[in-house]
Amino acid sequence: GPQSKGKAANKECQDCEGILLKQTSSFQRWKRRYFKLRGRTLYYAKDSKSLIFDEVDLSDASVAETSTKNINNSFTVITPFRKLMLCAESRKEMEDWIGALKSVQKWETYEASLFNMEHFSGMHNWYACSHARPTFCNVCREALSGVTSHGLSCEVCKFKAHKRCAVRSTNTCKWTTLASIGNDIMENNEGVSMPHQWLEGNLPVSAKCMVCDRNCGSVRRLQDWRCLWCKAIVHSSCKEQMGKACPLGQCRVSIIPPTTLNSIDSDGFWKATSPSCTSPLLVLCNSKSGDNQGVKFLRKFKQLLNPAQVFDLMNGGPQLGLRVFQKFATFRILVCGGDGSVGWVLSELDKLNLHKQCQLGVLPLGTGNDLARVLGWGGLCDDDAQLLQILEKLERATTKMLDRWSVMTYELPTKHYPMYADSVASHLTKILDSDKHTDVISSAKYCLSLPQCALLNEKLDSLVKALSEEADAQVVPAGSVPPQDGDQERGTDTTGGEPRPPCRLGLSGFTVVTEKQGTYMLLISAQDNSRIDIGEYSCSLCCVYLYSQCSEKCVMNNYFGIGLDAKISLEFNNKRDEHPKKCSSRTKNKLWYGVMGTKELVHKTYKNLEQRVLLECDGVPMCLPSLQGLAVLNIPSYAGGINFWGGTKEDNNFGAPSFDDKKLEVVAVFGSMQMAVSRVINIQHHRIAQCRQVKITILGEEGVPVQVDGEAWIQPPGIVKITHKNRAQMLTRDRNFERTLTSWEDKRKIDTYRSSRPRLNSQQSMEYLTEEECAQVQQLGMVADTLITRYSMKYFMKNSLRKYEI
């Protein structure tokens, strides 16, 4: 499709400019043109340096998107005299232009703010569409002309209009706030009530009236009514018999009624009062997910719910919606997108500290959708007709806690110095003896920048021996107390019966204790008294400073990978950035993953990765086999549905994997063939450990690709540490509960029907029958009476004969 290049519309003021593609009248070709929006006039020319610009007066204009899927990001500017078909480079740029052009339509100054006021404007959101059955304009009431009924439709309220009539339509789209209801508001002693919002005509096929249960609508003219909230359909003559208060329909538990949005906070965000429902739903949809089908889901959710509770993640991010909901005691979030969208929303919840008051569900629209799989929502949802059922399932969902993990990193300095023994010894001496933190840290950094650790360990061992000998040679003061049980932990020597004062050396946040027993060194934290045995770790003393200097790189929700799988993810991300068209659908994405995995099957780029990384699980060094990668799993679904851990049950060596046990599963990646086979076979020979903390040390001078939840980068030499961060409340589909509830509701409907059936006496029954039916019933009664009489006489005669025989 056509694409545009150049800067997007500037939202800082009403004046916007940039390059768009314009459709010509001949053969519908597209040409690049430079557009400027100044006041109420749109100017365009061949380029920005042109001297002559054509101009379009926007005083009486309207704007509409041009396709349902909107894959080419095109829109139309419609005036009484001409029509411009334009195309932007991205959906975000298209929405910026549409927003600026709509501001002209409302004769207002377009202002950029953190909050998207379009949600509350009451304006129709037009898009060009066609209809398979006769459709009528809600403005002039005439039929939309053309074989397929070309015209404009509002994506929220389904208001229909000719392109010439759109600008004359009243801004009475679906209500969003209390002010938008206007004079229709209902007030009583209990407060403010929500009335029906009726839209006339263009009803679905076989529509039934809620009052008389007869067919509604017409294919010849605009007639009868539909409520935008409860979806009730009534005849014009039956409309007065409907109750004035709207019950909000099947989605009432999830809807925020417009009556609850009644004021604006001091920071410019809407201040919502507590709604009647206990847990309203916030919908955050990624319009780019699902082969660009996210736009279709956005429109459908706006039709089912309040448009003010549906937000596009590509237009302002999740913060806009969360700021509206943050004052609710409890609320639910539905993220429509892939795993990346879910991680984005969870990160914003961290910033706003909202984890305790909200539960999050997932509607899978991405490529992998691993988190949606383990939560029970499936691997893919591409049918917007199922959204009503999905909302019902969300209301019946249970809540489970999802462990979230901080990925901490420390990168070694890029500059490497020559490794001289005397220099290392001098720096170690400075670490142990200096009281200045700056000197200690600089020496520690020097030691950590060394490409090898063998000589450093030798120096450390010799230093420990020297310190131990010095401690043994110290004179014990007279009157010292003999050691007791447990003195070894306090630094005394129990072998000779004389106390040995430990050699304590001050470090930043730690106390270093050297002891004779076993010739080892302990680090005791000044905060929580925790102990670290340097001898067991077999590394340099400088590692203490590594932990204190680690910073959070990102947060992991699903899995972490290093080596082979991360390289494939990195190459795919680069390919998608360079050629977006080649990665525009799930099928293409999976194909590219397969191609890159096959290439790695031959090249084996990270063969013998165990020689470049060190792995520690809960502080215990792990002996690694020959492998090409490592995967650290939080959920039992990896890379689009692979159960890479193998199995879901407990065995003799490991517990059952779960995303709420504060444990991680570590597995080895031997090659791309193993990853492919794991899709169909649960293989378990690659399990390494289950632990609560993972530390990976990257050796050498070159970085290694790592990935977190599909986002990949090159991690330089240093340390990567994964620790528990917090937990998030996730909405999980419980199919057993759904089946039980469904059977209970069916039984209740049957019981209700039986109890509601009228029980009439004989006289009342006769009143409801016609004369012919009355005669038939009377004849049936006479025949039944004769039959009963005959049977009774026969039974009496038979009993009499028996008595006579006796």
Stockholm file with secondary structure:
# STOCKHOLM 1.0

chainA/1-806         GPQSKGKAANKECQDCEGILLKQTSSFQRWKRRYFKLRGRTLYYAKDSKSLIFDEVDLSDASVAETSTKNINNSFTVITPFRKLMLCAESRKEMEDWIGALKSVQKWETYEASLFNMEHFSGMHNWYACSHARPTFCNVCREALSGVTSHGLSCEVCKFKAHKRCAVRSTNTCKWTTLASIGNDIMENNEGVSMPHQWLEGNLPVSAKCMVCDRNCGSVRRLQDWRCLWCKAIVHSSCKEQMGKACPLGQCRVSIIPPTTLNSIDSDGFWKATSPSCTSPLLVLCNSKSGDNQGVKFLRKFKQLLNPAQVFDLMNGGPQLGLRVFQKFATFRILVCGGDGSVGWVLSELDKLNLHKQCQLGVLPLGTGNDLARVLGWGGLCDDDAQLLQILEKLERATTKMLDRWSVMTYELPTKHYPMYADSVASHLTKILDSDKHTDVISSAKYCLSLPQCALLNEKLDSLVKALSEEADAQVVPAGSVPPQDGDQERGTDTTGGEPRPPCRLGLSGFTVVTEKQGTYMLLISAQDNSRIDIGEYSCSLCCVYLYSQCSEKCVMNNYFGIGLDAKISLEFNNKRDEHPKKCSSRTKNKLWYGVMGTKELVHKTYKNLEQRVLLECDGVPMCLPSLQGLAVLNIPSYAGGINFWGGTKEDNNFGAPSFDDKKLEVVAVFGSMQMAVSRVINIQHHRIAQCRQVKITILGEEGVPVQVDGEAWIQPPGIVKITHKNRAQMLTRDRNFERTLTSWEDKRKIDTYRSSRPRLNSQQSMEYLTEEECAQVQQLGMVADTLITRYSMKYFMKNSLRKYEI
#=GR chainA/1-806 SS CCCCCSCCCCTTSSCEEEEEEEECSSTTCEEEEEEEEETTEEEEESSTTCSCCEEEECTTCEEEECCSSCTTCEEEEECSSCEEEEECSSHHHHHHHHHHHHHHHTTCCCCCCSSCGGGGSCCCCEEEECCSSCCBCTTTCCBCCTTTTCEEEETTTCCEECTTTGGGSCSCCSCCSHHHHGGGCEEETTEEECBCCEEESCCCTTCBCTTTCCBCCCSSSCCCEEETTTCCEECTTTGGGSCSBCCCGGGTTTCCCGGGEEEECTTSSEEECCCSSSSCEEEEECTTHHHHTHHHHHHHHHHHSCGGGEEETTTTCTHHHHHHHTTSSSEEEEEEECHHHHHHHHHHHHHHTCTTTEEEEEEECSSCCHHHHHTTSCSCCCCGGGHHHHHHHHHTCEEEEEEEEEEEEEECCSCCCCCCHHHHHHHHHHHHHCCCHHHHHHHHHHHHTCSCCHHHHHHHHHHHHHHHHHHHTSCCCTTCCCCCTTGGGGTCCSSSSSCCCCEEEEETTEEEEEETTTTEEEEEETTTCCEEEHHHHTSCTTHHHHHHHCEEEEEESSEEEEEHHHHHHHHHHHHHHHCGGGGSSHHHHHHHHHHHHHHHHHHCTTTTGGGTEEEEETTEEECCCSCSEEEEESSSCBTTTBCTTCCSSCCSSSCCCCTTSSCEEEEEECCHHHHHHTTTSCCCTTEEEEESCEEEEECSSSCEEEEETTEEEEECSEEEEEEEEEEEEEEECCHHHHHHHHHHHHHHHHHHHHHHSCCCCHHHHHHTSCHHHHHHHHHHHHHHHHHHHHHHHHHHHHHHHHHHHC
#=GC SS_cons         CCCCCSCCCCTTSSCEEEEEEEECSSTTCEEEEEEEEETTEEEEESSTTCSCCEEEECTTCEEEECCSSCTTCEEEEECSSCEEEEECSSHHHHHHHHHHHHHHHTTCCCCCCSSCGGGGSCCCCEEEECCSSCCBCTTTCCBCCTTTTCEEEETTTCCEECTTTGGGSCSCCSCCSHHHHGGGCEEETTEEECBCCEEESCCCTTCBCTTTCCBCCCSSSCCCEEETTTCCEECTTTGGGSCSBCCCGGGTTTCCCGGGEEEECTTSSEEECCCSSSSCEEEEECTTHHHHTHHHHHHHHHHHSCGGGEEETTTTCTHHHHHHHTTSSSEEEEEEECHHHHHHHHHHHHHHTCTTTEEEEEEECSSCCHHHHHTTSCSCCCCGGGHHHHHHHHHTCEEEEEEEEEEEEEECCSCCCCCCHHHHHHHHHHHHHCCCHHHHHHHHHHHHTCSCCHHHHHHHHHHHHHHHHHHHTSCCCTTCCCCCTTGGGGTCCSSSSSCCCCEEEEETTEEEEEETTTTEEEEEETTTCCEEEHHHHTSCTTHHHHHHHCEEEEEESSEEEEEHHHHHHHHHHHHHHHCGGGGSSHHHHHHHHHHHHHHHHHHCTTTTGGGTEEEEETTEEECCCSCSEEEEESSSCBTTTBCTTCCSSCCSSSCCCCTTSSCEEEEEECCHHHHHHTTTSCCCTTEEEEESCEEEEECSSSCEEEEETTEEEEECSEEEEEEEEEEEEEEECCHHHHHHHHHHHHHHHHHHHHHHSCCCCHHHHHHTSCHHHHHHHHHHHHHHHHHHHHHHHHHHHHHHHHHHHC
//
